Amino acid sequence: VPGTELSEAAASMAGMAGAVVLQGHNIAGPDQLATLTAALHRVGRLRLLVAVGEEGGRVSRLGQEGVVAHLPPARRLAAQRSVEEVRALGEALGERMRELGLDWNLAPVLDVTSAPAGSVIGDRSYGGDAATVSAYGRAFAKGLAAGGVLTTGKHFPGHGATAVDSHQTLPVVDISMDSLEKHVLPYRDALPALDTVMTANVLFSALDPDRPASLSPAAALLLRGELGFPGVVITDALEMDAITERWTVPQAAELALGAGADMVLLGSWTFMAPTMQRLGQA
């Protein structure tokens, strides 16, 4: 939603959603944020979930605004902290988020990659070793849950298999299903600590030669069937160029829900009305 206060127009729009994801432009300080989250919780037919992406490092809406302690990037945490220390950091963060009225953290990142720190995933990942990513990602998720917030493993089945930025174009990964297992491993290990899983705007040719995972029935089947994930499946933001090179955002939303996603993520409120109209006609 736009702004640091909940306008009448924003409240009307939020009332059609299952959740609102806050961005940096929504946050001016702890008191303001608590007021905004309280207002959002009063909106909608059911109690609206208020979410934020608070990974640490570059993706830290709260930490960069000084509302919570700004955690180092995941790769640095894995290099400098123990697994138990990362779990404790997650718990402290979750408790603080709950105090501010936040319900849901779009974290941890479970991508396996050794890509340079500034690349699309880079140091957002705990590293290039699947076992390390599993241990630290699971610990952070358990900590967040103990602190009282919902968790999200992302970006399934693994954005770390490519250095191409899905914000700019569709990454295509040509690896076998056996090779893909390395990227899926952290999800297998962390599933009991995950409330939601975010699918990637990445096409895995061995899994689905036509659609990226966020729109793919095959990806949903892998997650639901083989891994047995019972929680909520949410797409990555559908206005990324990886998607809009081929589909409009409303078309992509319809495809994603038809493929097995429970929620679609719209990175801008401007897509809300046309997407709701398309889904209402589907």
N, C-alpha and C positions, 0 to 999 in steps of 0.2 A: 504494500500500500504506500501511497505517497505521504511524505511529511512525518513530523514528530508528534502530531496529534491526530486523533481519529475524526476526520470530517464526516458530515452526514453522507456524502457521496461514497467515501471510502468504507463507511460502516455498511452501507447498502451492498456494496460489492463484496466485502468480506463475508457478509451473511450468506452468500451463495457458495462459499468455499468450505472445504473440510479443514483447512489449516491456512495460516498466514505465515510466510517466511519473512522475517525482518532483515533489512539490509543496513548498511552503515548510515544511510541518510535518514533512517528512522530513529537513530539513537543520539541523544544529546547529553545524557547523564543518567545515573541510577534512579533518581526520583521521577524524572520524566518517563523513563522506560517502564517503571512499575505502574505508572498511571496509564500508559498506553496499553500495556498487556492486560490490565484490569478492564479497560474499556473494550478491548477485543474479546475478552472472555464473556462479555455481556451480549455479544452479537451472535446471531445465527440461530438456527432451529435446534441444534445441539450445541454443547459447549465446544467452542472453537479451539483448536490446538494452535499454540503460538510457537513457532520454530525459529531457529537461527543456525547458520553454519559457523560453528566455533571449533575449528580444528586446532588452532594455534598457528604460529608462523604467519604465512601470507594470507591465510583464510581465517580471519579472527575479527568478526564484526564487533564483538564486545571488548575484547582485549585492546584493539586498536583505538577504541574510544575511552579506554581507561575504566570501564565498568566492571571488568574482572581482571584477574592477573593474566597478563599476556604470556601464554605458553610458547616455548620454543617450537620450531617445526618438528614434525614427527621424526625425521631422520636424525636430528640432533638429540632428541630424547632417547632414541634407541642406542645411540653411541655413548651417551653420557649418564643415563639413568637406568636403574634396574627395572624389571617388569613390575615389581611391587610398588616402586616409587611412581611409575606411570599410572598404575591403578589408583593410587592415593591422589594423584593430581586430578584424575578424572572425577573422583568422588567429590573433591573440594569444588571443582568447577560445577558439577551437577547441583550441589547444594546451593551455590551462589545463584545459579540460573533459576532454581526453584524460588529462591527469595525474591527474585526480580519478576516472577510470574511467567517464566518461560517453561514450556512443557517438553520441548523436543530439540535435541541437538543433531544436526545433519553430519554426524561423525560417528565412528572413526573411518578414515581412509584405509582400505584393505588392499590397495593396489601394490603389486610387487614390481619394483623398478629400481634401477641404478642410474636413471637419467639425471642430467645435470639439475642442480637446485632450482634454477630459474625456469625450467621447462614446465609444461602444463601440469604434470603431477610432481615430478622432481622430488624436492625435499618434503613434500606433503606425504610421501610414502615413508614407512619405517625402514625400507631398504630393498635390496635386490634378492634377499634370501627369504623364501616363502615361510620357513619356520620362524624366522625373526618377526616378520610381518604378522604372522598368526599370533605369536605370543604377546606382542605389544598391542596389537589391535584389539585382541580379546580382553586384555587387561584394562585398556582405556574404556572399552564399552562396559565392562563390569563395574568400573568405578563410576561412570556416568549414571548407570542404572541404580547403584547404591545411593548416589546423591539425589535420585528422584526424578530423572528426566529420561525420556525415550531416546533410543539410539538408532543410528542408521549406518550400515556397512555400505561402502561405496568404492568403486563404481563397477558393479557386477556385469560380466564375469572378470573384468580386470582392465582398467585403462592403462595400466603399466606395461601392457604388451606393445604399446605404440607411443612414440614421442610426438605424434601429430596432434595438434590441438583441435578438439572437436568443436570449440567455439568458432573455428575458422573454416573447417572443412571436415568431411566425413573420413575418419581414420578407417582403413581396411587392414585387417590382420590376417595374414595367410599362414596359419599354423595348424597343426593337427590337433584333434581332440585330446590326444595324449599329452601334447605340449601345453595345451590350455589348462590341464590339471594343476600345474604349478600356480597358476593365477587364481584358480578356484579354491585351492587349499585353505587360504585364510578364512574364506566364508564357511567351509566345512567346520573348521575349528571354532569359529566365533558365533555360529548360529544361535546357540542357547542364550547368548548375551545380546542378541540383536532383536529389536522390535520391528525394524523396517530394513529393507535393502533397496538401494538406489541402483537402477540399471544404467548402463553406459550408452552414450551415443556413439558407439563403435561397432563396426560390422566385422564379425568373425566368420570368414568364408566357410569354414568347416562346420559351423553351427547353423548358419543361415546365410546363404549367398546373396540374398535380396534385401534384407532389412537389418538395420543396426539393432543391438540387443534391446534397446529401450522400446522398440516396436515389434519385437520378434516373439512369436509363439514358442519357438524352439528354446529361446533363452528362458522364458517363463517355465517351460517344462523342465529344463535343467535345474532351475532353482527350486521349483515346487516338487517335482517328481523325484529326481535323483538325490538332491540334497534334503528334501523333505521340509523346506522352510514354510512355517505356518503363518508368518506375520504379514505385514503390509508391504507390498511392492510399489515403489514410487519411481517414476522416470527421472532422469536428469532433465535440466531445463530444455524445453522443446523449441525455444526460439534460437538455439544455436545453429550456426550455418551447416553443421553436419546433418541437420534435419531439414532446414528450410531450403537447401539446395534442391530438394526434390518434392517436399510437401509443404503445405501451409501449416501453421501451428494448429488450427482447428482440425485439419485432416489428420495430422500426426497424433493428436489427442485421441481421436476416435480409433485409430489403428492401435495405439498403445493399450487402451482399455479393452479393445477386442482381443488383443494378444494375451491378456492376462494381468496387466497392471491394475492396481487398485486405485492409484492416484496418479495424476499427471502434474508435473511441476512447470509453472509458467513464471519465467524470470522477470516479467514486467506485467503490471496491472493492465496495460493497454491490450493484452491478448485475452483478457477475461471475458468480455462481452461476446466477441465473435466465437470463442470456443464454447461458451455455454449455449449459444444459439445452435451451433453445429451439433453438439451432443444432445440437445433437446429434440432435434429432428432425426437423430439416428435411430 
